[in-house]
Amino acid sequence: MDSKQLHALIIGHLADRMVRLGVHERELDKGFDLVRSGLLDSLGYIDLVAALEQATGRQVDLEKALESGEATTMKGLYELFS
């Protein structure tokens, strides 16, 4: 799965929350941190990762990924699932 497809999946999963919080898709660049921005809380992030795992057929070691410090950014998600 390429980054454009992955981006579309992420946006689809976050669309309602983005509308409620006034976050525009253009703001979700590679450096955008989904948790630090307040768009997702930790449980919401886990739900997103689970949805991406199901959609891509890939399982990730979330504990290891979170050690990098970038796993909650868009770039980090691209790296986990691309």
N, C-alpha and C positions, 0 to 999 in steps of 0.2 A: 504494500500500500504506500503510495507516495504522500508527500506532505500536504498537497492540496486536498486529497481525499480525506486524510486524517483531520485536517483543519475543518473541513465541512462536517465531519462527524462530531467534532468538539463543539462547534458552533450550534449544531442541531441539538446537542445535549444541553447546552447552556442558554439557548435562545430565550426561554421564558424568564429565567433569572436575570439575563442581561437587560431585557426590557424593563423589568421591575426596578433594577438598580441604575438604569440609565447608562449602561456601558454599551458603546458602539463597537461593531466588529472591527473597525479600523484600529481600535485601541489594542487589540489582541495581537501585537507583534511578538516576535520571538522572545523578547525580554519580559513580556507581561507575566507577572506572577499571580496565578489564579487565587492563591490563598492569602498572600500578603495584601493583595488589592481588596480583599473582602468579598470578591465575587463568589468564592467557595469557602466553606469552613472545612475542617479536616474530614468530616464524614462525607460531605459533598464531593471532596476530592477523591476519596476512596470509591464512591459511587461512580464517578466519572471514569476512573481507571478500570473498574469492573465492567462498565459498559464498553469501553474501548477494547478490553480483553475479549469480550464476547464478539464484538464486531470484527475484530482483526484475526481472531483465533490464536492470538499470542498471549502467553502468560508472562508476567514480569515479576521479578523479585523486588517488591515494593520497598522492603526494608533496605536493601542494598541501593536501590535507586535514590531513596531519600537521603542517603549518606552524601551524595554528590552535591546537595544543596540547590540543584537546578531542576529537580524533578517536578516541582510545582509550577514551573514556567512553561510557556508554550514550547520553547525550544527543547526543554527537558522531555515533554510529552512526545514531541516529534522523534527525539532520539530513542525513547523507549519503544515506540511502536512502528517506526519506519523500517 
